Amino acid sequence: MKRVQAACICQTLRFLPKEGWNRSESAVLVRQEVEQYKKNLERYHILHRIVEEQEQPDGSILVKIIRQYNASPVGNYLD
């Protein structure tokens, strides 16, 4: 029988600006979406570590994150 000792997901998320919006409005909405994503991680008690967060020239935001997989223990992945 096997059991999961530790599990995490390494993700690269790209938050894209809305089509047809002007650049300044779009930048605000993208930033709000990123902040809402972070709040949801905290709200649902998902263990995570944001490795990198970059604003791109096209107005999108790239977030590299290591996060808990389901409710599995994370071991030393987040150290």
N, C-alpha and C positions, 0 to 999 in steps of 0.2 A: 504494500500500500504506500502511496506517496502523499505527502502533505506539503503545502506551500510554506516555506520557511520565511521568505521575504519576497515582496513584489512591488515594483514601481513602474510607471510609464514615463518615458522620456518623450515629450511632445514639443513641436514647434508650431505655434499658433500664429496666424496672420489675421489681424483685425483690419478689414478693408473699409475704405470710405464708401458712402452711399453714392450711387450713380446720379448725376444730375444736380447735386448739391454744390454750392460754391466751396472753395477750399477752406475758408476759415470755419464755416458752419460744420463742414465735414470733419475737420480736425477735432473740434470739440466733441462731436458725437462719437468718434472713434475712441478718444480718451475716456469718455464716459463708459463706453462698452468694456474697455479694458478694466476700469475700476470696478464695474459691476461684476465682472468675471472673478476678480480678486476677492470681492466681498462674498460672493457665493462660495468660494473655496473655504473661507473662514466660517461662513454660516453653517455649512454642512460638515464642518470639522474634517476637511480633507487635508491630510498632511501634505505639504508641498515645499518646494524651494524654487524660486524664480532664478534661473541661471543668467539670463540676459534679457534685456528689453530695449529694443531699438526702434526709433522712428525712421521710416523709410522716405525717400524723396517723393514718392507718389502719395504720401499722406497716410499710408497704412502703418500699423505698429506690429512688429515682430516680437513675440514673446517665446523664449525657450524656457521650459519648465520641466521639473521632475516632480511627479505627483503620485500619491498613493493609488494603488490599483484596487478598486472596490474597497473592501474592508480588510484587505490583507495586511499583515505586519510589514513594516518598511525596512526592518533590519538596519544596516548602516548606510543605506543609499542616500539618506538626507543629511548625513554628518558633514 
